[in-house]
């Protein structure tokens, strides 16, 4: 595709400074100043003791339960309530029994639940098991139309489909309108579940936010288990206390870094950065990894804003060259306002490396390589913006999958994970395999669908998004382009589902981090860009996870 003609870059156009203004942080120093956030030490120890007692009881439930349906419900509840990491051995053992069980006589709810649980844990289960719910005409039988519980179970199962599983695509199309039509007739607990998952299906939800919301639904369920409910509330409160401690540490670091003040044109979003990383891993044993990854993503956000919202093309080229060289001695080649940022970028990565064990230090080199790649991608986009060039969709994605940040953040998430993140994992990741490409596509396109209009209004020379690329290449309007791009997102999710079932080169735990980060994109971009412009819903969700504890 030919570029539109323009004057020679390097003269006046290369010197034009962009300008976009973002609203200040909605949190400020809240997590530094508030002394009432964390529970008193005595209260914390009491909660820990009670949690351990309740865990013993739940483990006994797994051990003493021989009924397959009860086992499935126990696993499902523990997962949605954010408790499953406490019972990994028990769940693995139960899943083997569930996999071997003959489900030919199961109804819609049980069949769909079994399919979803097994698929979520990497078991190959054929989607053909749902054929028994179709009539001779090829449609789902009408007697299912009033079975809200079964329909919801099938709806959530359908989002775990892979390429070619037509029946799951049909199930998705069939269940959604049926659930919408039944919504006003359902009892409170089931209606709340249906509303929650119609908004965003189970397998695309942020796990800790789901746990927080599902506890409120579960406690209204007449079939609830009060031991599990108490454990879920106490466990959440303990997790929240840990998150508050981590946020205080990170917020103090961020204030000391002072880049949000010296580079006032950037987004001051350290709390949002941390919340984003909670999507990748919420469990307490990933505390070190969360802190490391939050620092990296906050610096990437600053870098993005420099290229996207302020620097001239000439300055962008200078910064890219400096990042590629990764040497503090080249700082004098940068404009004055970028020198402090550049040195702090290098220093932060060096400090992270110093905190790692001797056999882990190599990991930061992979992160540095990702940061270099993203800088090159940012520069390419800056040039496109100056040139008013609208690339083809393929040309666009070749660059913008990297500039989305969806490759550097999961890579950084592995740095603090421990032994599971081997050098082989980092080598695999740096080869940009299908799972990584799919995760990047989800993030890039969802971002563009929600933010392209705002970015176009804020900066006339902002490079074209995938929406504009699709519109130009296929000569169509914005509505059609967004619909077609959403179909690409759905295909990318099927790629991730397939990769989760076939992790031949890396552990499933690694694939799960990539999937979790893709989930965050669904959460953040499902209604506007809630990172750039945190709205009331975003703040409410963050408050639920980070501030509002349960009374037990």
N, C-alpha and C positions, 0 to 999 in steps of 0.2 A: 504494500500500500504506500503510495507516494505521500511524502510530508508536504504540508502547505508551505509555500515560499515565505522566507523572512529575511531580514537583514542579517549580516554577519554576527554570529554570537561571539561575545568577547568585547563588543563595544557597549553602547548604551543599554541594550536589553539585558546584558549580563550583570548590570549594576543596579537594576531595579530591585528595591527592597519590598518584600511582601509584608503585610501586617494583618494579623488576626488577633482578636482579643477573646480570652476565655474568662469565665467568671472565677473568682477565687475559690479556694477550698471550702467546702461546706462543713468540714470537720475542724479545721484549724488545729489547735493543740489539745483537742478534747482528750485524747488518749494519753497525753502527758500530764495534764492538769488534774484530771478527775481521780481523786484518791478513793472514791467510793465504788469503783468498778470491780476490783478484785475482792473475792471473798476473804474473810479473816482466816488466818492460818488454822485456827482451831476448827472453824467451820469446814475448811477444805479437807483437813484430815478426817473429819467425821464423814464427809461425803465419800472420800476414797474408801474408807472402811466399809461403808454401806454398799458401795458399788461392788466391791469384792464379794460381799455376802450374796448379793443379788446375782452376780455372774455365776456363782456356784449353783444357784437354783436353776438358772437358765440352761447351764450345761447339763444338768440332770434331766431337764425337759428333752433335750436332744437325745440323750442316752436312753431315756425310758419310753420315748415315743416310737411306736412301731407302725402307726398309721401313716401312710405316705402323704395323704392330703394334709394331715396335721403338721408333718415335717415341712412340707412345702410352704404352708402358711407361716410357720415359725421362721423359716429362712427369709421369706418375703418381708415379714414384719421387722426382723432384725436389720435387714438391708435398708428399708425405707426409714427406719428410726435412727440410722447411723451407728448401729451396734455391731455390725457384722465383723469388724476387724478384731473384736474380742473372741470370736468363735470360729476362726478360720478352719481349724482342724475338725470341729464338729460339723461345720457346713460341708466341707470336702467329703467327709464320710457319708453324710446324708445324701449328697448329690449323686454319689455312686449308686446308692440304693434307688434313688428316683430314676436314674438313667436306665437301670435294669428292669424297672417296673413296667408291666404291660398296661398301657393306658387306653386300650381299645374301648373300654366301657366308660371312660370318663366323659363328662359333659363339657360344654364350651368353656366354662370358667377353669376347670381343672386341667383340661388339655392345653389351654393357652398359658396358664400359669407354669405348668411343667416345661413347655416349650421355652418360655421366656427365661426362667431360672437357669435352665441348662445352657441356652445360647449365651446368656450373660457370663457364664463361667467357662466358655470355650468348647462346650460339647457340640458335636455335630448331630443335629436333630433335623429330620426332614420336615419341610413345610407341608408335605403331602398328608400329614396327619389331620389337616383341616379339611380335607376333601369330604370327610364323612358328614360335614355340616352343610354340604351343598346338595341341591336337588338335581333332578334330571335335566333341568333347563340350564344348569351351570351356575345358578345364583345361590346365595346363601338362603337356607330354608326360612320361611316366614315365621316359624314358631320361635326363632331366636330373637325376633324384633323387640320383645318385651323383657328380655333377660339382660337388664342393665349391668349386673355384676359380670356376667359372661362376656357381654359386648365390650366392657371396659378392659377386661383381661385380654381379649383378642386385639383390641385397639393398641394396647401397650406392646403386645407381642409383635404386632405387624411392623413396628419400627426397627426391628432387629433383622429385617430381611436383607438378603444379598441379591446380586444381579441374577435375573432370570426366574426369581421366585414370584411368579405372577399372582399366585393366590394370596400372598401377603399384601401386594399392592391393591388387590381387590378388597381384602379385609379392611385395609386402611380407609378406602373410599366408602365402604359399606357401613362401618361402625360409627364414623364421626357424625353423620347426620342423624343416625338412629339415637345416639347418646344425647345429642342436642335436643331432640324431640322429647326425650324422656326426662330431661333434667328437672322440670318443675314437679314431677310426680314422685321423686325419690325421697327417702328419709335422709335426715341431715348429714350423717357421716358419709353415705355413699354419694350424695349430691356434691358434697365438698370435694371428694376424690375426683369425680367426673369433671367438675369445673377446673380443678387444678391441672389435670392431665390433658384436657382439651386445650388449655392455654399453652402447654408445652408437655409433650409426652414424657413418660417416666424415664426412659433411657437417655434423654437429652437434658436432664435436670442436674443442677449443681447439688451434689450429695448433701452437704451440710445444711444448705438452705431447705432442701427437701425434708431433711430430718426435723428441722425446726418447725416447718409448717405441718408435717405429717403427725407430729406429736399431738397437736391440737385436734387433728381429725381423729386420730386413734383413740384419744380419751373419750370421745363421744360415741364410739362404736360399742354397741351392746355386747359384742363378742370379744372385747379387748381382754388381754391378760394383764392384770394389775401389777404383777411382778415386773414384767417387761416394760410397762408404762413408767413405773417408778425408776427403773434402771435407765430408761431413755432420758428422762428429765435430769437425773443426777449426772449422767454421763455428759449430756449437753452442757450443763452448767460448768462442769470441770473443763471441758474443751474451751468454752467461752473464756474462762479465766486465763487459760494458757494463751489464747489468741490476744487477749488484752495485754498480757505481759510482752508478747512478741511485738505487738503494735506500738507499745510504749518505747521499746528498744529501737525499732525501725524509725519511729517518728523523731526520736532524739537524733538519730544518725542523719535523717533527712534535714532536720533543722541545722545541724552542724555543717552539713554539706552546702547548704544555703544557695543552691542553684536556682530554686524556684524564685528566690528574691533577686539574685543577680541577673537572671534571665527571665524577666518579668513577663515576657511574651509567651512563656511555656505554660502547660497545664500543671497546676499544683495538685497532684492526685495520689499522694503516697498511700492514703487509706484505701482508695479504690484499687491501687496496684496490689496491695496486700490481699484485699478481698478477692481479687481476680485469681491470685495464686492459691487461695483456699479451694478453688475449684479443682485444681490439680491434685492436691492432697490435703485432707482435713485431719487426718489421724495424728495423734500426739507424737508418735515416733518420727514424724517428718518435720519436726520443729526446725531443726538446722536447715533443712532443704528449703523450707518456706522463707526463712529470713534471707538466705542467699539469693533465691530466685526473685524475691520482692525487690531487692537492691538492683538486680540486673534489669528487671522490667521497668523500674522507675527511671533508670538511666536511658533505656531505649526510648521511653516516652519523651524525655528531654531531647534526645537526638532527633526523633521524628519531628518535633516542633521546630527545631532549628532549621532543618531542611524545608519543612512544609510551610512554615508560617513567618519566617523572618529573613533568613540569609539570602544574599544575592547569589546568582549562579556562580560568580567568581569565587565567593566565599565558600559555597558548597563544594566546589572543586578543591579548594585548599584544604577544607576539613576532611574530605574523602581521602586525599593523598596522605594527610597526617594519620588518619585512622589506619590506613593500609600499612603505613610504616611502623605504627605502634611503638613510638619512641619519644620519651619526654624531651629529648634534645631538639626535636623539630617544632616545638611549641612556638618559637619566634616567627615561624612561617605563617602563623594564623593571625587573623584579626584580633585586636586586643580583647574584645568581648567574649571570644571563644577560648582563650588560653586557659582560664581557670577551669572551665568545663572539661576541656581536653585532659588536663592533668588529673582532675578528679576522676574521670572515667578510667584512666590507666591505673590510678592509685587504688580505686575501689576494687578493680579486678585483681590487683596485686595483693590487697589485704584479704580478699576471699581466698586466694590461693594459699596465703600464709596460714589461714585457719584450717586448711585441709590436712589430712594425714599425708605422710610422705608418699604413700602409694596411690594417693588420689590427686596429687598436684597437677598431673598431666591434663586433667579434665578441663581446666580453665583455658587451655590452648584452643580447645574445640569451641568454647564460648567466644573467645576472641575472634576466631575465624568466622563465626556466624555474625558477629558485630561488623567485621570488615565487609562481609557480603551484603549486609543490610545497608551499610553506608553507600556502597556502589549502586545498589538498587534505588536508594533515595536520590542519588545524583542523577541517575537516568530519568527518573520521574520529574526532577526539577528541569532537566533539559527539555523533556516533552512539554512541560508547562510553558516554558519560554517560547518554544517553537510552535505552540498551539497544535501540536501533533496528536492526533487521535489514532493510537495503534490498533492493529487487529486484536481480536480477543486473545489469540494464542500469544502474540507478541507482548501484549499487556500482562498476561498471567506469568509469562516467563520471568518478568521482573517483579510484578506485584505480589506474587506468592511469597517472595522473600521479604519485600518491604512491609508486608502485613504484620511482621513480627512473630508470626505463628510458627516460624522455624527456630528462631533464637530462644524463645521462652521455654518450650519443652526441653531443648538442649540444656539450658541453664537449670531446669528443674531436676535433671539427673545428677547434677554436681554434688548435691548434699545427700543423696539417697542411700549411700552405703554400698555394701558389697554387690548388690544386684546390678549396679551400673558399672559394668566392666568396660575395658578398652574396646572390646568387640562391639559393645552396645554403641559407644560413641562413633566407632568407625562405620557401623551400620547406619546410624543416624545421619552422619555427614555425607553419605552417598545419596541422600534425598530419596528414600524408598517410597513406595506407594502410600503407606500409612501417613508419612510426613506430608507428602504432596496433597493427600486428601484433606488432612487437617488444615493445611494452609489455604486450600480452596474454599473450605467452609468459612474460615475466618475472613478471607479477603472479600468474598462475594457478599456475605451478610453485612459486613461493614459498608461496602459500597452501596448496597440497596438502601440502607438506612441513612447514610450520611452524604451521598453525592450532591443532593440539592443544597444542603447547608454549605458544603465546601465550595461549590460553584458560586454561591452568592457571596461568600466571604472573600474569595480571592479569584479575580478574573483570569489570572494566569495559572491557576491550579490545574494540574494535569488531569486529563479525562479519566473518569472511573471506568470500571468494567461495564457499567450501564451505558455510558456514551459509546464505548467501543462496540458493544453489541448492537446498539441502535444504528451506528454508522455502517458497520459491516453487513448487517442484514436488512438495512433500510426499513426499520420498524420504529414504533413509538416506545415511549418509556415504559408504559404498562406491560406491553408484550415482552420487552427486554427483561424487566424484573421477573416476570413469570418464567421465562426461559432460563434465566440465571438461577432462579430458585430450583429448577429441575436439575441443574448442574450440582447444586448443593446436595440434593437428595441422592444423586449418583455418588457423590463423594462420601456420604454417610454409608452407602452400601459398600463402598471400598473399605471403609473403616471396619464395618461389621465383618467383612470377609477376612481382613487382616487379623482381627481379634480371634477368629476361629482357626487361623493358620499361622501362628507365630513360630516360624521355623528357625529364625536366626536370633531372636531375642526373647526373653521371658515375657509372658502376658502382662506382668506388672509394668513393663516399659511401654507396651502398646496402650495400656490403660491410661497412662499419663497423657498420651497424645489424644486419646478419646476424651478424657476429662477436659483438656484445654479446648477441644472443639465444642464441648458442652457449654463452656463459659461463653463462647461466641454466640450461641443460641440465647443464652440468658442475658448477655449484655446488649445485644443488637436486635432483640425481638421486637422492640418498640422504640425506635430512635437510637442514637448513639449514647447510651447511658454512661459511658466512661467520660467522654468529652463534656457532656451536659447531664450530670447526674440529676435525674428528676425525683419527684417525691416517691415514686415507686422504688427506684434504686435505693434511695436513702432509707426507706422503710425496710427493704430487704436486708440492707447492711445492718440496720439497727437490730433487726430480729436475730441476726447471727452474732453480732459483735457487742451488743449492749443489753438487750432484754433477756434476762434469765427467767427460769421457771421457779415458781413457789412449789416446794415439795413437802 
